[in-house]
């Protein structure tokens, strides 16, 4: 097997995302799903910092497994809440060290 195997890489990514989702605090998962929908309804484009900001401002539950946000975003995409864009922006969160985060396009944005 080659170390340059995109199929194996994709499978490993999906396994890791599923593992992170199982390890996350269920209350955090529920809160973040609801916050994501709230953000997607009010912003045509967003990234995960926008969702995390709601959790912090409202004193929402925490989790030791923040990587589970990837599973939440995948689920939201499958459910038609949002879709990936090719754009990345640096995170504003100090713990993220300005690492790139994907920008998402809302599919439920309501500009009323």
N, CA, C and O atoms as CSV, one atom per row, in Angstrom:
chain,resi,resn,atom,element,x,y,z
A,1,UNK,N,N,0.847,-1.192,0.000
A,1,UNK,CA,C,0.000,0.000,0.000
A,1,UNK,C,C,0.885,1.246,0.000
A,1,UNK,O,O,1.877,1.292,0.728
A,2,UNK,N,N,0.556,2.223,-0.776
A,2,UNK,CA,C,1.306,3.462,-0.885
A,2,UNK,C,C,0.893,4.434,0.217
A,2,UNK,O,O,-0.259,4.436,0.649
A,3,UNK,N,N,1.833,5.255,0.668
A,3,UNK,CA,C,1.490,6.307,1.621
A,3,UNK,C,C,0.687,7.403,0.941
A,3,UNK,O,O,0.085,8.239,1.614
A,4,UNK,N,N,0.670,7.406,-0.395
A,4,UNK,CA,C,-0.107,8.362,-1.172
A,4,UNK,C,C,-1.368,7.670,-1.686
A,4,UNK,O,O,-1.480,7.336,-2.865
A,5,UNK,N,N,-2.302,7.468,-0.779
A,5,UNK,CA,C,-3.528,6.737,-1.090
A,5,UNK,C,C,-4.727,7.591,-0.682
A,5,UNK,O,O,-5.132,7.569,0.480
A,6,UNK,N,N,-5.300,8.343,-1.626
A,6,UNK,CA,C,-6.405,9.234,-1.269
A,6,UNK,C,C,-7.637,8.500,-0.755
A,6,UNK,O,O,-8.371,9.051,0.065
A,7,UNK,N,N,-7.885,7.290,-1.205
A,7,UNK,CA,C,-9.042,6.530,-0.724
A,7,UNK,C,C,-8.847,6.184,0.753
A,7,UNK,O,O,-9.759,6.361,1.561
A,8,UNK,N,N,-7.662,5.692,1.101
A,8,UNK,CA,C,-7.367,5.378,2.502
A,8,UNK,C,C,-7.376,6.645,3.349
A,8,UNK,O,O,-7.819,6.622,4.498
A,9,UNK,N,N,-6.893,7.740,2.794
A,9,UNK,CA,C,-6.912,9.011,3.518
A,9,UNK,C,C,-8.319,9.484,3.824
A,9,UNK,O,O,-8.596,9.961,4.925
A,10,UNK,N,N,-9.202,9.353,2.856
A,10,UNK,CA,C,-10.608,9.744,3.052
A,10,UNK,C,C,-11.265,8.852,4.092
A,10,UNK,O,O,-12.013,9.334,4.942
A,11,UNK,N,N,-10.992,7.563,4.030
A,11,UNK,CA,C,-11.556,6.630,5.017
A,11,UNK,C,C,-11.051,6.961,6.413
A,11,UNK,O,O,-11.818,6.926,7.375
A,12,UNK,N,N,-9.770,7.282,6.532
A,12,UNK,CA,C,-9.218,7.650,7.833
A,12,UNK,C,C,-9.832,8.926,8.384
A,12,UNK,O,O,-10.096,9.036,9.581
A,13,UNK,N,N,-10.054,9.887,7.497
A,13,UNK,CA,C,-10.692,11.142,7.908
A,13,UNK,C,C,-12.090,10.867,8.450
A,13,UNK,O,O,-12.454,11.366,9.514
A,14,UNK,N,N,-12.864,10.083,7.727
A,14,UNK,CA,C,-14.225,9.781,8.154
A,14,UNK,C,C,-14.260,9.000,9.455
A,14,UNK,O,O,-15.135,9.230,10.290
A,15,UNK,N,N,-13.323,8.080,9.641
A,15,UNK,CA,C,-13.234,7.333,10.888
A,15,UNK,C,C,-12.928,8.270,12.046
A,15,UNK,O,O,-13.528,8.155,13.115
A,16,UNK,N,N,-12.002,9.192,11.841
A,16,UNK,CA,C,-11.643,10.147,12.883
A,16,UNK,C,C,-12.792,11.072,13.251
A,16,UNK,O,O,-13.008,11.358,14.429
A,17,UNK,N,N,-13.525,11.538,12.256
A,17,UNK,CA,C,-14.671,12.413,12.514
A,17,UNK,C,C,-15.738,11.663,13.306
A,17,UNK,O,O,-16.312,12.208,14.249
A,18,UNK,N,N,-16.002,10.422,12.928
A,18,UNK,CA,C,-17.011,9.622,13.648
A,18,UNK,C,C,-16.565,9.366,15.085
A,18,UNK,O,O,-17.378,9.425,16.007
A,19,UNK,N,N,-15.290,9.084,15.277
A,19,UNK,CA,C,-14.765,8.841,16.630
A,19,UNK,C,C,-14.905,10.100,17.489
A,19,UNK,O,O,-15.303,10.011,18.651
A,20,UNK,N,N,-14.585,11.260,16.937
A,20,UNK,CA,C,-14.711,12.519,17.669
A,20,UNK,C,C,-16.165,12.787,18.038
A,20,UNK,O,O,-16.452,13.241,19.145
A,21,UNK,N,N,-17.075,12.510,17.127
A,21,UNK,CA,C,-18.502,12.739,17.392
A,21,UNK,C,C,-18.996,11.859,18.537
A,21,UNK,O,O,-19.764,12.314,19.385
A,22,UNK,N,N,-18.559,10.607,18.562
A,22,UNK,CA,C,-18.985,9.705,19.644
A,22,UNK,C,C,-18.444,10.136,20.997
A,22,UNK,O,O,-19.071,9.885,22.026
A,23,UNK,N,N,-17.279,10.787,21.005
A,23,UNK,CA,C,-16.635,11.167,22.261
A,23,UNK,C,C,-17.115,12.519,22.798
A,23,UNK,O,O,-16.816,12.868,23.940
A,24,UNK,N,N,-17.843,13.269,22.003
A,24,UNK,CA,C,-18.262,14.616,22.401
A,24,UNK,C,C,-19.407,14.571,23.409
A,24,UNK,O,O,-20.193,13.625,23.451
A,25,UNK,N,N,-19.473,15.618,24.213
A,25,UNK,CA,C,-20.564,15.809,25.178
A,25,UNK,C,C,-21.882,15.946,24.394
A,25,UNK,O,O,-22.001,16.844,23.560
A,26,UNK,N,N,-22.861,15.082,24.643
A,26,UNK,CA,C,-24.122,15.144,23.882
A,26,UNK,C,C,-24.851,16.486,24.022
A,26,UNK,O,O,-25.496,16.940,23.076
A,27,UNK,N,N,-24.753,17.116,25.184
A,27,UNK,CA,C,-25.397,18.423,25.363
A,27,UNK,C,C,-24.717,19.478,24.488
A,27,UNK,O,O,-25.377,20.355,23.931
A,28,UNK,N,N,-23.403,19.381,24.377
A,28,UNK,CA,C,-22.661,20.292,23.508
A,28,UNK,C,C,-23.079,20.079,22.063
A,28,UNK,O,O,-23.313,21.043,21.334
A,29,UNK,N,N,-23.175,18.823,21.645
A,29,UNK,CA,C,-23.564,18.511,20.263
A,29,UNK,C,C,-24.931,19.118,19.955
A,29,UNK,O,O,-25.100,19.766,18.922
A,30,UNK,N,N,-25.899,18.917,20.832
A,30,UNK,CA,C,-27.247,19.453,20.606
A,30,UNK,C,C,-27.226,20.977,20.536
A,30,UNK,O,O,-27.867,21.575,19.672
A,31,UNK,N,N,-26.486,21.599,21.450
A,31,UNK,CA,C,-26.398,23.059,21.466
A,31,UNK,C,C,-25.777,23.572,20.176
A,31,UNK,O,O,-26.284,24.521,19.577
A,32,UNK,N,N,-24.682,22.953,19.744
A,32,UNK,CA,C,-23.978,23.415,18.552
A,32,UNK,C,C,-24.806,23.209,17.282
A,32,UNK,O,O,-24.744,24.032,16.369
A,33,UNK,N,N,-25.570,22.133,17.214
A,33,UNK,CA,C,-26.456,21.928,16.060
A,33,UNK,C,C,-27.480,23.048,15.971
A,33,UNK,O,O,-27.721,23.594,14.894
A,34,UNK,N,N,-28.082,23.390,17.108
A,34,UNK,CA,C,-29.088,24.461,17.126
A,34,UNK,C,C,-28.447,25.811,16.808
A,34,UNK,O,O,-29.032,26.617,16.085
A,35,UNK,N,N,-27.260,26.063,17.340
A,35,UNK,CA,C,-26.569,27.321,17.071
A,35,UNK,C,C,-26.201,27.424,15.592
A,35,UNK,O,O,-26.293,28.501,15.001
A,36,UNK,N,N,-25.790,26.323,15.002
A,36,UNK,CA,C,-25.436,26.312,13.582
A,36,UNK,C,C,-26.647,26.685,12.727
A,36,UNK,O,O,-26.527,27.488,11.801
A,37,UNK,N,N,-27.788,26.121,13.024
A,37,UNK,CA,C,-29.005,26.446,12.269
A,37,UNK,C,C,-29.347,27.926,12.448
A,37,UNK,O,O,-29.734,28.595,11.490
A,38,UNK,N,N,-29.206,28.433,13.662
A,38,UNK,CA,C,-29.467,29.850,13.922
A,38,UNK,C,C,-28.554,30.740,13.068
A,38,UNK,O,O,-29.020,31.691,12.440
A,39,UNK,N,N,-27.283,30.432,13.050
A,39,UNK,CA,C,-26.327,31.205,12.255
A,39,UNK,C,C,-26.663,31.094,10.771
A,39,UNK,O,O,-26.655,32.100,10.063
A,40,UNK,N,N,-26.955,29.897,10.296
A,40,UNK,CA,C,-27.254,29.689,8.879
A,40,UNK,C,C,-28.517,30.416,8.439
A,40,UNK,O,O,-28.640,30.784,7.271
A,41,UNK,N,N,-29.448,30.627,9.346
A,41,UNK,CA,C,-30.668,31.362,8.997
A,41,UNK,C,C,-30.417,32.859,8.878
A,41,UNK,O,O,-31.134,33.546,8.150
A,42,UNK,N,N,-29.410,33.377,9.582
A,42,UNK,CA,C,-29.206,34.825,9.590
A,42,UNK,C,C,-27.996,35.308,8.803
A,42,UNK,O,O,-27.839,36.512,8.598
A,43,UNK,N,N,-27.127,34.384,8.353
A,43,UNK,CA,C,-25.937,34.778,7.597
A,43,UNK,C,C,-25.841,33.941,6.318
A,43,UNK,O,O,-25.950,32.716,6.365
A,44,UNK,N,N,-25.637,34.603,5.186
A,44,UNK,CA,C,-25.518,33.832,3.945
A,44,UNK,C,C,-24.233,32.998,3.893
A,44,UNK,O,O,-24.207,31.931,3.280
A,45,UNK,N,N,-23.174,33.484,4.534
A,45,UNK,CA,C,-21.906,32.770,4.621
A,45,UNK,C,C,-21.434,32.805,6.064
A,45,UNK,O,O,-21.646,33.796,6.764
A,46,UNK,N,N,-20.800,31.740,6.511
A,46,UNK,CA,C,-20.334,31.684,7.898
A,46,UNK,C,C,-19.219,30.666,8.031
A,46,UNK,O,O,-18.946,29.899,7.107
A,47,UNK,N,N,-18.576,30.668,9.193
A,47,UNK,CA,C,-17.621,29.612,9.505
A,47,UNK,C,C,-17.807,29.227,10.957
A,47,UNK,O,O,-18.557,29.879,11.684
A,48,UNK,N,N,-17.139,28.189,11.380
A,48,UNK,CA,C,-17.446,27.600,12.686
A,48,UNK,C,C,-17.203,28.552,13.848
A,48,UNK,O,O,-17.800,28.376,14.910
A,49,UNK,N,N,-16.353,29.547,13.683
A,49,UNK,CA,C,-16.195,30.540,14.752
A,49,UNK,C,C,-17.519,31.241,15.047
A,49,UNK,O,O,-17.790,31.585,16.197
A,50,UNK,N,N,-18.341,31.456,14.028
A,50,UNK,CA,C,-19.637,32.106,14.232
A,50,UNK,C,C,-20.537,31.267,15.137
A,50,UNK,O,O,-21.281,31.801,15.959
A,51,UNK,N,N,-20.459,29.963,14.976
A,51,UNK,CA,C,-21.259,29.048,15.798
A,51,UNK,C,C,-20.687,29.001,17.217
A,51,UNK,O,O,-21.438,29.050,18.192
A,52,UNK,N,N,-19.381,28.906,17.332
A,52,UNK,CA,C,-18.725,28.871,18.639
A,52,UNK,C,C,-18.979,30.160,19.419
A,52,UNK,O,O,-19.120,30.125,20.641
A,53,UNK,N,N,-19.039,31.290,18.724
A,53,UNK,CA,C,-19.295,32.570,19.386
A,53,UNK,C,C,-20.632,32.533,20.131
A,53,UNK,O,O,-20.736,33.060,21.239
A,54,UNK,N,N,-21.644,31.924,19.539
A,54,UNK,CA,C,-22.945,31.813,20.215
A,54,UNK,C,C,-22.800,30.997,21.494
A,54,UNK,O,O,-23.333,31.374,22.538
A,55,UNK,N,N,-22.080,29.880,21.413
A,55,UNK,CA,C,-21.898,29.041,22.594
A,55,UNK,C,C,-21.211,29.811,23.724
A,55,UNK,O,O,-21.634,29.739,24.877
A,56,UNK,N,N,-20.164,30.537,23.389
A,56,UNK,CA,C,-19.417,31.287,24.396
A,56,UNK,C,C,-20.274,32.402,24.987
A,56,UNK,O,O,-20.346,32.552,26.207
A,57,UNK,N,N,-20.923,33.183,24.126
A,57,UNK,CA,C,-21.735,34.315,24.598
A,57,UNK,C,C,-22.899,33.874,25.471
A,57,UNK,O,O,-23.294,34.602,26.381
A,58,UNK,N,N,-23.449,32.707,25.213
A,58,UNK,CA,C,-24.606,32.232,25.976
A,58,UNK,C,C,-24.225,31.273,27.099
A,58,UNK,O,O,-25.099,30.763,27.800
A,59,UNK,N,N,-22.945,31.028,27.272
A,59,UNK,CA,C,-22.512,30.106,28.321
A,59,UNK,C,C,-22.985,28.688,28.067
A,59,UNK,O,O,-23.346,27.972,29.001
A,60,UNK,N,N,-22.983,28.282,26.810
A,60,UNK,CA,C,-23.436,26.939,26.448
A,60,UNK,C,C,-22.485,25.865,26.954
A,60,UNK,O,O,-21.395,26.168,27.438
A,61,UNK,N,N,-22.899,24.627,26.841
A,61,UNK,CA,C,-22.082,23.513,27.337
A,61,UNK,C,C,-20.774,23.378,26.562
A,61,UNK,O,O,-20.668,23.803,25.412
A,62,UNK,N,N,-19.799,22.785,27.208
A,62,UNK,CA,C,-18.510,22.565,26.566
A,62,UNK,C,C,-18.311,21.069,26.330
A,62,UNK,O,O,-19.104,20.234,26.766
A,63,UNK,N,N,-17.240,20.768,25.633
A,63,UNK,CA,C,-16.864,19.387,25.390
A,63,UNK,C,C,-15.349,19.298,25.375
A,63,UNK,O,O,-14.669,20.282,25.084
A,64,UNK,N,N,-14.834,18.157,25.677
A,64,UNK,CA,C,-13.387,17.962,25.585
A,64,UNK,C,C,-12.985,17.607,24.156
A,64,UNK,O,O,-11.795,17.535,23.850
A,65,UNK,N,N,-13.958,17.386,23.284
A,65,UNK,CA,C,-13.689,16.925,21.921
A,65,UNK,C,C,-14.236,17.907,20.904
A,65,UNK,O,O,-15.236,17.632,20.242
A,66,UNK,N,N,-13.571,19.067,20.778
A,66,UNK,CA,C,-14.031,20.098,19.840
A,66,UNK,C,C,-13.937,19.672,18.388
A,66,UNK,O,O,-14.574,20.278,17.526
A,67,UNK,N,N,-13.153,18.640,18.100
A,67,UNK,CA,C,-13.055,18.167,16.717
A,67,UNK,C,C,-14.383,17.599,16.226
A,67,UNK,O,O,-14.554,17.389,15.025
A,68,UNK,N,N,-15.316,17.352,17.124
A,68,UNK,CA,C,-16.627,16.850,16.723
A,68,UNK,C,C,-17.402,17.876,15.896
A,68,UNK,O,O,-18.423,17.545,15.293
A,69,UNK,N,N,-16.920,19.118,15.867
A,69,UNK,CA,C,-17.580,20.120,15.025
A,69,UNK,C,C,-17.552,19.697,13.569
A,69,UNK,O,O,-18.453,20.052,12.809
A,70,UNK,N,N,-16.546,18.952,13.168
A,70,UNK,CA,C,-16.491,18.443,11.798
A,70,UNK,C,C,-17.662,17.542,11.480
A,70,UNK,O,O,-18.230,17.614,10.390
A,71,UNK,N,N,-18.027,16.693,12.428
A,71,UNK,CA,C,-19.178,15.810,12.224
A,71,UNK,C,C,-20.474,16.608,12.168
A,71,UNK,O,O,-21.375,16.287,11.394
A,72,UNK,N,N,-20.563,17.638,12.982
A,72,UNK,CA,C,-21.763,18.484,12.973
A,72,UNK,C,C,-21.890,19.188,11.625
A,72,UNK,O,O,-22.988,19.275,11.074
A,73,UNK,N,N,-20.790,19.683,11.097
A,73,UNK,CA,C,-20.828,20.361,9.799
A,73,UNK,C,C,-21.171,19.388,8.680
A,73,UNK,O,O,-21.940,19.733,7.783
A,74,UNK,N,N,-20.622,18.191,8.712
A,74,UNK,CA,C,-20.965,17.186,7.698
A,74,UNK,C,C,-22.450,16.867,7.736
A,74,UNK,O,O,-23.096,16.768,6.692
A,75,UNK,N,N,-22.991,16.706,8.930
A,75,UNK,CA,C,-24.420,16.396,9.075
A,75,UNK,C,C,-25.273,17.547,8.548
A,75,UNK,O,O,-26.266,17.326,7.854
A,76,UNK,N,N,-24.881,18.770,8.880
A,76,UNK,CA,C,-25.630,19.936,8.397
A,76,UNK,C,C,-25.614,20.000,6.876
A,76,UNK,O,O,-26.610,20.368,6.253
A,77,UNK,N,N,-24.483,19.642,6.284
A,77,UNK,CA,C,-24.411,19.627,4.828
A,77,UNK,C,C,-25.340,18.552,4.256
A,77,UNK,O,O,-26.074,18.807,3.302
A,78,UNK,N,N,-25.306,17.361,4.837
A,78,UNK,CA,C,-26.189,16.279,4.357
A,78,UNK,C,C,-27.662,16.647,4.519
A,78,UNK,O,O,-28.498,16.260,3.702
A,79,UNK,N,N,-27.975,17.402,5.585
A,79,UNK,CA,C,-29.362,17.783,5.854
A,79,UNK,C,C,-29.806,19.008,5.058
A,79,UNK,O,O,-30.949,19.444,5.194
A,80,UNK,N,N,-28.924,19.570,4.229
A,80,UNK,CA,C,-29.296,20.702,3.395
A,80,UNK,C,C,-29.261,22.046,4.087
A,80,UNK,O,O,-29.828,23.011,3.574
A,81,UNK,N,N,-28.612,22.140,5.235
A,81,UNK,CA,C,-28.523,23.403,5.968
A,81,UNK,C,C,-27.475,24.313,5.322
A,81,UNK,O,O,-27.668,25.526,5.244
A,82,UNK,N,N,-26.383,23.733,4.866
A,82,UNK,CA,C,-25.298,24.527,4.311
A,82,UNK,C,C,-24.516,23.690,3.312
A,82,UNK,O,O,-24.714,22.482,3.184
A,83,UNK,N,N,-23.610,24.384,2.601
A,83,UNK,CA,C,-22.726,23.678,1.683
A,83,UNK,C,C,-21.343,24.310,1.737
A,83,UNK,O,O,-21.200,25.493,2.048
A,84,UNK,N,N,-20.339,23.520,1.435
A,84,UNK,CA,C,-18.965,23.995,1.454
A,84,UNK,C,C,-18.735,25.018,0.356
A,84,UNK,O,O,-19.330,24.944,-0.719
A,85,UNK,N,N,-17.864,25.971,0.643
A,85,UNK,CA,C,-17.325,26.836,-0.397
A,85,UNK,C,C,-15.835,26.485,-0.520
A,85,UNK,O,O,-15.296,25.790,0.341
A,86,UNK,N,N,-15.181,26.947,-1.556
A,86,UNK,CA,C,-13.740,26.679,-1.678
A,86,UNK,C,C,-12.886,27.620,-0.825
A,86,UNK,O,O,-11.659,27.530,-0.848
A,87,UNK,N,N,-13.521,28.514,-0.082
A,87,UNK,CA,C,-12.817,29.555,0.668
A,87,UNK,C,C,-12.500,29.116,2.097
A,87,UNK,O,O,-13.297,28.444,2.751
A,88,UNK,N,N,-11.331,29.509,2.554
A,88,UNK,CA,C,-10.918,29.290,3.938
A,88,UNK,C,C,-10.495,30.626,4.534
A,88,UNK,O,O,-9.946,31.482,3.839
A,89,UNK,N,N,-10.754,30.797,5.824
A,89,UNK,CA,C,-10.317,31.990,6.554
A,89,UNK,C,C,-9.634,31.536,7.839
A,89,UNK,O,O,-9.927,30.451,8.340
A,90,UNK,N,N,-8.725,32.354,8.382
A,90,UNK,CA,C,-8.081,31.950,9.632
A,90,UNK,C,C,-9.046,32.092,10.804
A,90,UNK,O,O,-9.816,33.050,10.875
A,91,UNK,N,N,-8.997,31.135,11.714
A,91,UNK,CA,C,-9.844,31.206,12.895
A,91,UNK,C,C,-9.471,32.418,13.740
A,91,UNK,O,O,-8.323,32.862,13.741
A,92,UNK,N,N,-10.443,32.937,14.446
A,92,UNK,CA,C,-10.212,34.040,15.382
A,92,UNK,C,C,-9.941,33.515,16.787
A,92,UNK,O,O,-9.516,34.270,17.662
A,93,UNK,N,N,-10.185,32.230,17.006
A,93,UNK,CA,C,-10.011,31.646,18.333
A,93,UNK,C,C,-8.524,31.458,18.623
A,93,UNK,O,O,-7.789,30.897,17.810
A,94,UNK,N,N,-8.092,31.932,19.790
A,94,UNK,CA,C,-6.664,31.853,20.125
A,94,UNK,C,C,-6.174,30.413,20.173
A,94,UNK,O,O,-5.024,30.145,19.826
A,95,UNK,N,N,-7.017,29.485,20.594
A,95,UNK,CA,C,-6.583,28.084,20.660
A,95,UNK,C,C,-6.397,27.476,19.278
A,95,UNK,O,O,-5.769,26.425,19.145
A,96,UNK,N,N,-6.933,28.121,18.248
A,96,UNK,CA,C,-6.800,27.620,16.881
A,96,UNK,C,C,-5.560,28.118,16.170
A,96,UNK,O,O,-5.268,27.677,15.058
A,97,UNK,N,N,-4.812,29.043,16.797
A,97,UNK,CA,C,-3.552,29.546,16.247
A,97,UNK,C,C,-3.670,30.030,14.813
A,97,UNK,O,O,-2.768,29.831,14.000
A,98,UNK,N,N,-4.807,30.677,14.508
A,98,UNK,CA,C,-5.046,31.253,13.179
A,98,UNK,C,C,-5.063,30.215,12.070
A,98,UNK,O,O,-4.813,30.539,10.908
A,99,UNK,N,N,-5.356,28.970,12.421
A,99,UNK,CA,C,-5.448,27.910,11.420
A,99,UNK,C,C,-6.639,28.136,10.502
A,99,UNK,O,O,-7.595,28.809,10.888
A,100,UNK,N,N,-6.599,27.589,9.297
A,100,UNK,CA,C,-7.673,27.830,8.325
A,100,UNK,C,C,-8.966,27.101,8.693
A,100,UNK,O,O,-8.945,25.958,9.149
A,101,UNK,N,N,-10.072,27.779,8.486
A,101,UNK,CA,C,-11.395,27.204,8.681
A,101,UNK,C,C,-12.198,27.451,7.410
A,101,UNK,O,O,-12.120,28.520,6.803
A,102,UNK,N,N,-12.962,26.454,7.025
A,102,UNK,CA,C,-13.763,26.563,5.802
A,102,UNK,C,C,-14.908,27.553,5.988
A,102,UNK,O,O,-15.521,27.632,7.053
A,103,UNK,N,N,-15.178,28.300,4.928
A,103,UNK,CA,C,-16.363,29.144,4.868
A,103,UNK,C,C,-17.475,28.305,4.260
A,103,UNK,O,O,-17.268,27.607,3.268
A,104,UNK,N,N,-18.653,28.378,4.860
A,104,UNK,CA,C,-19.828,27.630,4.411
A,104,UNK,C,C,-20.871,28.592,3.884
A,104,UNK,O,O,-20.986,29.718,4.370
A,105,UNK,N,N,-21.630,28.156,2.894
A,105,UNK,CA,C,-22.765,28.928,2.364
A,105,UNK,C,C,-24.039,28.339,2.923
A,105,UNK,O,O,-24.279,27.135,2.837
A,106,UNK,N,N,-24.844,29.202,3.492
A,106,UNK,CA,C,-26.116,28.750,4.036
A,106,UNK,C,C,-27.078,28.391,2.914
A,106,UNK,O,O,-27.123,29.059,1.881
A,107,UNK,N,N,-27.828,27.352,3.123
A,107,UNK,CA,C,-28.907,26.994,2.184
A,107,UNK,C,C,-30.269,27.307,2.790
A,107,UNK,O,O,-31.307,27.045,2.181
A,108,UNK,N,N,-30.254,27.879,4.015
A,108,UNK,CA,C,-31.514,28.220,4.683
A,108,UNK,C,C,-31.550,29.693,5.079
A,108,UNK,O,O,-32.393,30.100,5.878
A,109,UNK,N,N,-30.649,30.483,4.531
A,109,UNK,CA,C,-30.567,31.903,4.861
A,109,UNK,C,C,-31.879,32.596,4.540
A,109,UNK,O,O,-32.443,32.428,3.459
A,110,UNK,N,N,-32.350,33.372,5.493
A,110,UNK,CA,C,-33.594,34.108,5.330
A,110,UNK,C,C,-33.284,35.595,5.512
A,110,UNK,O,O,-33.089,36.058,6.635
A,111,UNK,N,N,-33.239,36.333,4.416
A,111,UNK,CA,C,-32.853,37.738,4.494
A,111,UNK,C,C,-34.008,38.685,4.824
A,111,UNK,O,O,-33.905,39.889,4.592
A,112,UNK,N,N,-35.056,38.174,5.341
A,112,UNK,CA,C,-36.184,39.028,5.732
A,112,UNK,C,C,-35.809,39.870,6.893
A,112,UNK,O,O,-36.623,40.659,7.372
